[in-house]
Amino acid sequence: MSAGRPINQDPWPAPGPHRRFLELLDQVHRANGTKSLRTIAQAMNLSGPNRVSVLLRGTSLPTDEGQARALVRALGGSAEDIQRGVQRYLQVRSAAGGPGRTGRRDR
């Protein structure tokens, strides 16, 4: 396993459901050795690390519950982490008004 860097939190949204979801991802990532984006992408069966990068920076949300689950699992999350991650993901979707929006404010 190759080590990556901590998640860049600069683009994260203001406090709220989306930030709480990202904080959980960051905690799981750090607790499991900060896996590289490429390693995480491979574990998620993605062709490259770009999608993982935008998910962890908070500039995009997982496309669905399955991708949220796969992301937490790929970060090394336990069954409890995965359940908590999916719950937080669903809270983000609910707060954002559905799957087409991220709930982020324009800067």
DSSP file (Angstrom, degrees, kcal/mol; ACC not computed):
  #  RESIDUE AA STRUCTURE BP1 BP2  ACC     N-H-->O    O-->H-N    N-H-->O    O-->H-N    TCO  KAPPA ALPHA  PHI   PSI    X-CA   Y-CA   Z-CA
    1    1 A M              0   0    0      0, 0.0     2,-0.4     0, 0.0    34,-0.0   0.000 360.0 360.0 360.0 131.7    0.0    0.0    0.0
    2    2 A S        -     0   0    0     34,-0.1    34,-1.8     1,-0.0     2,-0.3  -0.743 360.0-122.4 -94.8 143.7    1.4    3.4   -0.9
    3    3 A A  B     -A   35   0A   0     -2,-0.4    32,-0.3    32,-0.2    31,-0.2  -0.600  27.2-166.7 -85.5 142.7    0.9    6.3    1.5
    4    4 A G        -     0   0    0     30,-5.0    32,-0.2    29,-0.4    -1,-0.1  -0.337  25.2 -90.2-108.9-165.8   -0.8    9.4    0.4
    5    5 A R        -     0   0    0     30,-0.1     3,-0.1    -2,-0.1    -1,-0.1  -0.694  48.1 -85.8-105.5 160.7   -1.2   12.9    1.8
    6    6 A P        -     0   0    0      0, 0.0     2,-0.2     0, 0.0    -1,-0.1  -0.255  59.6 -87.2 -58.8 155.8   -3.8   14.2    4.2
    7    7 A I        -     0   0    0     19,-0.1     2,-0.7     1,-0.1    50,-0.1  -0.446  38.3-118.6 -68.7 134.5   -6.9   15.5    2.6
    8    8 A N        -     0   0    0     -2,-0.2    -1,-0.1     1,-0.2     4,-0.0  -0.667  29.5-174.8 -75.0 113.4   -6.8   19.2    1.5
    9    9 A Q    >   +     0   0    0     -2,-0.7     3,-1.6     1,-0.2    -1,-0.2   0.455  56.3  99.4 -91.6  -1.5   -9.6   20.8    3.5
   10   10 A D  T 3  S+     0   0    0      1,-0.3    -1,-0.2     0, 0.0    47,-0.0   0.886  85.2  44.0 -54.8 -44.2   -9.3   24.2    1.8
   11   11 A P  T 3  S+     0   0    0      0, 0.0    -1,-0.3     0, 0.0    -2,-0.1   0.469  86.1 124.6 -83.4   3.1  -12.3   23.7   -0.5
   12   12 A W    <   -     0   0    0     -3,-1.6    46,-0.1     1,-0.1     7,-0.1  -0.251  63.7-112.2 -62.7 148.5  -14.5   22.2    2.1
   13   13 A P        -     0   0    0      0, 0.0     3,-0.1     0, 0.0    -1,-0.1  -0.201  41.3 -80.2 -72.7 169.8  -17.9   23.8    2.7
   14   14 A A  S    S-     0   0    0      1,-0.2     5,-0.5    91,-0.0     4,-0.1  -0.143  73.6 -59.9 -61.1 164.7  -19.0   25.7    5.8
   15   15 A P  S    S+     0   0    0      0, 0.0    -1,-0.2     0, 0.0     3,-0.1  -0.179  93.8  89.7 -51.0 139.2  -20.1   23.7    8.8
   16   16 A G  S  > S-     0   0    0     -3,-0.1     4,-2.3     1,-0.1     5,-0.2  -0.953  92.5 -45.7 157.5-170.2  -23.1   21.5    8.1
   17   17 A P  H  > S+     0   0    0      0, 0.0     4,-2.0     0, 0.0    75,-0.2   0.876 130.4  50.8 -58.5 -41.9  -24.0   18.1    6.8
   18   18 A H  H  > S+     0   0    0      1,-0.2     4,-2.2     2,-0.2     5,-0.2   0.926 111.7  47.4 -65.0 -43.2  -21.5   18.1    3.9
   19   19 A R  H  > S+     0   0    0     -5,-0.5     4,-2.7     1,-0.2    -1,-0.2   0.899 109.7  53.3 -64.3 -40.4  -18.6   19.1    6.1
   20   20 A R  H  X S+     0   0    0     -4,-2.3     4,-1.8     2,-0.2    -1,-0.2   0.884 108.9  50.2 -61.7 -37.8  -19.5   16.4    8.7
   21   21 A F  H  X S+     0   0    0     -4,-2.0     4,-2.1    67,-0.2    -2,-0.2   0.934 112.3  46.6 -63.5 -46.3  -19.5   13.8    6.0
   22   22 A L  H  X S+     0   0    0     -4,-2.2     4,-2.5     1,-0.2    -2,-0.2   0.869 108.8  55.3 -65.1 -37.3  -16.0   15.1    4.8
   23   23 A E  H  X S+     0   0    0     -4,-2.7     4,-2.5     2,-0.2    -1,-0.2   0.896 107.5  49.8 -62.6 -39.7  -14.7   15.1    8.4
   24   24 A L  H  X S+     0   0    0     -4,-1.8     4,-2.6     2,-0.2     5,-0.2   0.934 110.2  50.1 -63.7 -45.3  -15.7   11.5    8.8
   25   25 A L  H  X S+     0   0    0     -4,-2.1     4,-2.6     1,-0.2    -2,-0.2   0.914 111.4  49.3 -57.8 -43.0  -13.9   10.6    5.5
   26   26 A D  H  X S+     0   0    0     -4,-2.5     4,-2.7     2,-0.2     5,-0.2   0.912 110.2  50.2 -64.0 -43.1  -10.8   12.5    6.8
   27   27 A Q  H  X S+     0   0    0     -4,-2.5     4,-2.5     2,-0.2    -2,-0.2   0.928 113.4  45.2 -60.9 -46.0  -10.9   10.6   10.1
   28   28 A V  H  X S+     0   0    0     -4,-2.6     4,-1.0     2,-0.2    -2,-0.2   0.913 112.8  51.8 -64.6 -42.6  -11.2    7.2    8.5
   29   29 A H  H ><>S+     0   0    0     -4,-2.6     5,-2.4    -5,-0.2     3,-0.5   0.932 113.7  42.8 -59.4 -48.5   -8.4    8.2    6.0
   30   30 A R  H ><5S+     0   0    0     -4,-2.7     3,-1.3     1,-0.2    -1,-0.2   0.890 110.5  55.8 -67.0 -39.5   -6.0    9.2    8.7
   31   31 A A  H 3<5S+     0   0    0     -4,-2.5    -1,-0.2     1,-0.3    -2,-0.2   0.706 109.7  48.2 -66.6 -18.8   -6.8    6.3   11.0
   32   32 A N  T <<5S-     0   0    0     -4,-1.0    -1,-0.3    -3,-0.5    -2,-0.2  -0.001 128.3 -85.0-116.3  28.3   -5.9    3.9    8.2
   33   33 A G  T < 5 -     0   0    0     -3,-1.3   -29,-0.4     1,-0.2    -3,-0.2   0.711  61.1 -87.0  86.2  21.6   -2.6    5.2    7.0
   34   34 A T      < -     0   0    0     -5,-2.4   -30,-5.0    -6,-0.2    -1,-0.2   0.914  55.6-147.7  40.1  65.3   -3.6    8.0    4.5
   35   35 A K  B     -A    3   0A   0     -6,-0.3   -32,-0.2   -32,-0.3   -30,-0.1  -0.204  20.8 -99.7 -56.4 150.0   -3.9    5.7    1.5
   36   36 A S     >  -     0   0    0    -34,-1.8     4,-2.3   -32,-0.2     5,-0.2  -0.309  26.6-114.2 -70.3 157.8   -2.9    7.2   -1.8
   37   37 A L  H  > S+     0   0    0      1,-0.2     4,-2.8     2,-0.2     5,-0.2   0.880 118.4  53.8 -58.8 -38.7   -5.7    8.4   -4.2
   38   38 A R  H  > S+     0   0    0      2,-0.2     4,-2.4     1,-0.2    -1,-0.2   0.907 108.2  48.8 -64.3 -42.1   -4.6    5.7   -6.6
   39   39 A T  H  > S+     0   0    0      2,-0.2     4,-2.0     1,-0.2    -2,-0.2   0.908 113.2  47.4 -63.7 -42.5   -4.9    3.0   -4.0
   40   40 A I  H  X S+     0   0    0     -4,-2.3     4,-1.4     2,-0.2    -2,-0.2   0.923 111.2  51.1 -65.0 -44.6   -8.4    4.2   -3.0
   41   41 A A  H  <>S+     0   0    0     -4,-2.8     5,-2.8     1,-0.2     3,-0.4   0.912 109.4  50.6 -59.7 -43.7   -9.5    4.4   -6.7
   42   42 A Q  H ><5S+     0   0    0     -4,-2.4     3,-1.3     1,-0.2    -1,-0.2   0.909 108.3  52.0 -61.2 -42.1   -8.3    0.8   -7.3
   43   43 A A  H 3<5S+     0   0    0     -4,-2.0    -1,-0.2     1,-0.3    -2,-0.2   0.771 111.8  47.4 -65.2 -25.1  -10.3   -0.4   -4.2
   44   44 A M  T 3<5S-     0   0    0     -4,-1.4    -1,-0.3    -3,-0.4    -2,-0.2   0.393 114.8-117.3 -94.1   1.8  -13.4    1.4   -5.6
   45   45 A N  T < 5 +     0   0    0     -3,-1.3     2,-0.3    -4,-0.3    -3,-0.2   0.856  64.0 149.0  61.6  37.3  -12.8   -0.1   -9.1
   46   46 A L      < -     0   0    0     -5,-2.8    -1,-0.2    -6,-0.1    -2,-0.1  -0.730  54.2-128.4 -97.7 151.9  -12.4    3.4  -10.6
   47   47 A S  S    S-     0   0    0     -2,-0.3    -1,-0.1    -3,-0.1    -5,-0.1   0.718  83.9  -0.1 -74.5 -20.5  -10.1    3.9  -13.6
   48   48 A G  S    S-     0   0    0     -7,-0.1     3,-0.5   -11,-0.0     4,-0.4  -0.967  72.8-101.8-160.6 172.4   -8.1    6.7  -12.0
   49   49 A P  S  > S+     0   0    0      0, 0.0     4,-2.3     0, 0.0     5,-0.1   0.533  92.5  89.9 -81.7  -7.1   -7.7    8.8   -8.9
   50   50 A N  H  > S+     0   0    0      1,-0.2     4,-2.0     2,-0.2     5,-0.2   0.903  87.5  49.4 -60.4 -42.8   -9.4   12.0  -10.1
   51   51 A R  H  > S+     0   0    0     -3,-0.5     4,-1.9     1,-0.2    -1,-0.2   0.912 111.1  50.2 -62.7 -41.6  -12.9   11.0   -8.9
   52   52 A V  H  > S+     0   0    0     -4,-0.4     4,-2.6     1,-0.2     5,-0.2   0.910 107.6  55.4 -61.9 -41.8  -11.5   10.2   -5.5
   53   53 A S  H  X S+     0   0    0     -4,-2.3     4,-1.9     1,-0.2     6,-0.2   0.927 108.9  44.9 -58.6 -48.1   -9.7   13.5   -5.3
   54   54 A V  H  X>S+     0   0    0     -4,-2.0     5,-1.4     1,-0.2     6,-1.2   0.845 113.0  52.3 -69.0 -31.3  -12.9   15.6   -6.0
   55   55 A L  H  <5S+     0   0    0     -4,-1.9     3,-0.5    -5,-0.2    -2,-0.2   0.935 112.5  43.5 -67.3 -45.5  -14.8   13.4   -3.5
   56   56 A L  H  <5S+     0   0    0     -4,-2.6    -2,-0.2     1,-0.2    -1,-0.2   0.783 112.7  52.2 -73.7 -26.9  -12.3   13.9   -0.7
   57   57 A R  H  <5S-     0   0    0     -4,-1.9    -1,-0.2    -5,-0.2    -2,-0.2   0.620 111.2-122.2 -81.7 -12.5  -11.9   17.6   -1.4
   58   58 A G  T  <5S+     0   0    0     -4,-0.7    -3,-0.2    -3,-0.5    -4,-0.1   0.617  79.3 120.0  84.9  11.7  -15.7   18.1   -1.2
   59   59 A T  S   <S+     0   0    0     -5,-1.4     2,-0.3    -6,-0.2    -4,-0.2   0.544  82.2  21.4 -86.4  -5.6  -16.1   19.5   -4.6
   60   60 A S  S    S-     0   0    0     -6,-1.2    -2,-0.2    -5,-0.1    -1,-0.1  -0.978  74.7-132.3-152.0 156.9  -18.4   16.6   -5.6
   61   61 A L        -     0   0    0     -2,-0.3    -6,-0.1    38,-0.1    -5,-0.1  -0.758  39.9 -86.6-106.3 156.8  -20.5   14.1   -3.8
   62   62 A P        -     0   0    0      0, 0.0    -1,-0.1     0, 0.0     3,-0.1  -0.304  39.3-122.5 -54.6 148.6  -20.7   10.4   -4.4
   63   63 A T  S    S-     0   0    0      1,-0.1     2,-0.3    -3,-0.1     3,-0.0   0.789  81.8 -16.1 -68.9 -27.1  -23.2    9.6   -7.1
   64   64 A D  S  > S-     0   0    0      1,-0.1     4,-2.0     0, 0.0     3,-0.2  -0.940  81.3 -78.2-162.0-179.9  -25.2    7.3   -4.8
   65   65 A E  H  > S+     0   0    0     -2,-0.3     4,-2.6     1,-0.2     5,-0.2   0.866 123.7  57.2 -58.2 -39.3  -25.3    5.4   -1.6
   66   66 A G  H  > S+     0   0    0      1,-0.2     4,-2.5     2,-0.2    -1,-0.2   0.896 107.4  46.4 -61.9 -41.4  -23.2    2.6   -3.1
   67   67 A Q  H  > S+     0   0    0     -3,-0.2     4,-2.2     2,-0.2    -1,-0.2   0.873 111.4  52.1 -70.9 -35.1  -20.4    4.9   -4.1
   68   68 A A  H  X S+     0   0    0     -4,-2.0     4,-2.1     2,-0.2    -2,-0.2   0.932 112.0  46.8 -62.4 -44.6  -20.5    6.5   -0.6
   69   69 A R  H  X S+     0   0    0     -4,-2.6     4,-2.4     1,-0.2    -2,-0.2   0.924 112.2  49.7 -61.6 -46.4  -20.2    3.0    0.9
   70   70 A A  H  X S+     0   0    0     -4,-2.5     4,-2.7     1,-0.2    -1,-0.2   0.865 109.2  53.1 -62.7 -37.0  -17.4    2.0   -1.4
   71   71 A L  H  X S+     0   0    0     -4,-2.2     4,-1.8     2,-0.2    -1,-0.2   0.949 110.8  44.4 -64.7 -49.7  -15.5    5.2   -0.6
   72   72 A V  H  <>S+     0   0    0     -4,-2.1     5,-2.5     1,-0.2     4,-0.4   0.913 115.3  49.3 -62.9 -41.2  -15.6    4.7    3.1
   73   73 A R  H ><5S+     0   0    0     -4,-2.4     3,-1.6     1,-0.2    -1,-0.2   0.924 109.6  51.4 -62.1 -44.6  -14.7    1.0    2.7
   74   74 A A  H 3<5S+     0   0    0     -4,-2.7    -1,-0.2     1,-0.3    -2,-0.2   0.797 103.6  58.5 -65.0 -28.6  -11.7    1.9    0.3
   75   75 A L  T 3<5S-     0   0    0     -4,-1.8    -1,-0.3    -5,-0.2   -40,-0.2   0.582 128.2-100.7 -74.4  -9.2  -10.5    4.4    3.0
   76   76 A G  T < 5 +     0   0    0     -3,-1.6    -3,-0.2    -4,-0.4    -2,-0.2   0.591  64.5 166.8 100.8  14.7  -10.2    1.4    5.3
   77   77 A G      < -     0   0    0     -5,-2.5    -1,-0.2    -6,-0.2     2,-0.0  -0.265  32.0-124.8 -67.3 147.6  -13.4    2.1    7.3
   78   78 A S     >  -     0   0    0      1,-0.1     4,-2.7     4,-0.0     5,-0.2  -0.229  37.0 -94.0 -76.1 173.6  -15.0   -0.5    9.6
   79   79 A A  H  > S+     0   0    0      1,-0.2     4,-2.3     2,-0.2     5,-0.2   0.887 130.5  50.7 -58.0 -38.6  -18.6   -1.6    9.2
   80   80 A E  H  > S+     0   0    0      2,-0.2     4,-2.6     1,-0.2    -1,-0.2   0.912 109.4  49.8 -66.3 -42.9  -19.5    1.0   11.7
   81   81 A D  H  > S+     0   0    0      2,-0.2     4,-2.9     1,-0.2    -2,-0.2   0.913 110.9  50.4 -59.9 -43.4  -17.6    3.7    9.8
   82   82 A I  H  X S+     0   0    0     -4,-2.7     4,-2.5     2,-0.2    -2,-0.2   0.923 111.3  47.7 -62.8 -44.8  -19.4    2.7    6.6
   83   83 A Q  H  X S+     0   0    0     -4,-2.3     4,-2.2     1,-0.2    -2,-0.2   0.928 114.4  46.3 -62.1 -45.2  -22.8    2.8    8.2
   84   84 A R  H  X S+     0   0    0     -4,-2.6     4,-2.5     1,-0.2    -2,-0.2   0.894 111.9  52.4 -64.6 -39.1  -22.0    6.2    9.7
   85   85 A G  H  X S+     0   0    0     -4,-2.9     4,-2.6     2,-0.2    -2,-0.2   0.917 109.5  47.6 -63.2 -44.1  -20.7    7.4    6.4
   86   86 A V  H  X S+     0   0    0     -4,-2.5     4,-2.6     2,-0.2    -1,-0.2   0.907 111.4  51.7 -64.3 -41.0  -23.8    6.4    4.5
   87   87 A Q  H  X S+     0   0    0     -4,-2.2     4,-1.8     2,-0.2    -2,-0.2   0.935 112.5  45.1 -60.2 -45.8  -26.0    8.1    7.1
   88   88 A R  H  X S+     0   0    0     -4,-2.5     4,-2.1     2,-0.2    -2,-0.2   0.896 111.2  53.4 -66.8 -39.1  -24.0   11.3    6.8
   89   89 A Y  H  X S+     0   0    0     -4,-2.6     4,-2.4     1,-0.2    -1,-0.2   0.931 108.7  49.5 -59.0 -45.6  -24.1   11.1    3.0
   90   90 A L  H  X S+     0   0    0     -4,-2.6     4,-2.4     1,-0.2    -1,-0.2   0.851 108.3  53.7 -64.1 -34.3  -27.9   10.7    3.1
   91   91 A Q  H  X S+     0   0    0     -4,-1.8     4,-2.6     2,-0.2    -1,-0.2   0.893 108.0  50.4 -65.5 -39.3  -28.1   13.8    5.4
   92   92 A V  H  X S+     0   0    0     -4,-2.1     4,-2.2   -75,-0.2    -2,-0.2   0.949 111.4  47.8 -62.2 -48.5  -26.1   15.8    2.8
   93   93 A R  H  X>S+     0   0    0     -4,-2.4     5,-2.7     1,-0.2     4,-0.7   0.903 113.0  48.6 -59.6 -42.5  -28.4   14.7    0.0
   94   94 A S  H ><5S+     0   0    0     -4,-2.4     3,-0.8     1,-0.2    -1,-0.2   0.926 113.3  46.2 -64.5 -45.2  -31.5   15.5    2.1
   95   95 A A  H 3<5S+     0   0    0     -4,-2.6    -1,-0.2     1,-0.2    -2,-0.2   0.811 110.9  54.2 -67.0 -30.1  -30.1   19.0    3.0
   96   96 A A  H 3<5S-     0   0    0     -4,-2.2     7,-0.3    -5,-0.2    -1,-0.2   0.569 117.5-110.7 -83.0  -9.0  -29.1   19.6   -0.6
   97   97 A G  T <<5S-     0   0    0     -3,-0.8    -3,-0.2    -4,-0.7     3,-0.2   0.704  73.8 -37.4  88.9  19.7  -32.5   18.9   -1.9
   98   98 A G  S > <S-     0   0    0     -5,-2.7     3,-1.2    -6,-0.2    -2,-0.1  -0.644  88.4 -49.3 123.2-179.4  -31.8   15.7   -3.7
   99   99 A P  T 3  S+     0   0    0      0, 0.0    -1,-0.1     0, 0.0   -38,-0.1   0.634 119.1  64.5 -70.4 -15.3  -29.1   14.0   -5.8
  100  100 A G  T 3  S+     0   0    0     -3,-0.2     2,-0.3    -7,-0.1    -2,-0.1   0.522  97.7  58.4 -87.6  -3.3  -28.6   16.8   -8.3
  101  101 A R    <   -     0   0    0     -3,-1.2    -5,-0.2    -8,-0.1    -3,-0.1  -0.902  58.0-156.5-128.1 154.5  -27.2   19.3   -5.8
  102  102 A T        -     0   0    0     -2,-0.3     3,-0.1     2,-0.2    -5,-0.1   0.581  38.2-124.7-103.2 -13.1  -24.3   19.4   -3.4
  103  103 A G        +     0   0    0     -7,-0.3     2,-0.2     1,-0.3   -85,-0.1   0.552  62.3 141.7  80.4   5.5  -25.5   22.0   -1.0
  104  104 A R        -     0   0    0    -91,-0.1     2,-0.3   -45,-0.1    -1,-0.3  -0.551  48.3-128.5 -82.7 147.0  -22.4   24.1   -1.4
  105  105 A R        -     0   0    0     -2,-0.2     2,-0.2    -3,-0.1    -1,-0.0  -0.680  25.0-109.1 -89.7 147.2  -22.6   27.9   -1.5
  106  106 A D              0   0    0     -2,-0.3    -1,-0.1     1,-0.1     0, 0.0  -0.529 360.0 360.0 -70.6 142.1  -21.1   29.9   -4.3
  107  107 A R              0   0    0     -2,-0.2    -1,-0.1    -3,-0.0    -2,-0.0   0.430 360.0 360.0-100.5 360.0  -18.1   31.8   -3.1
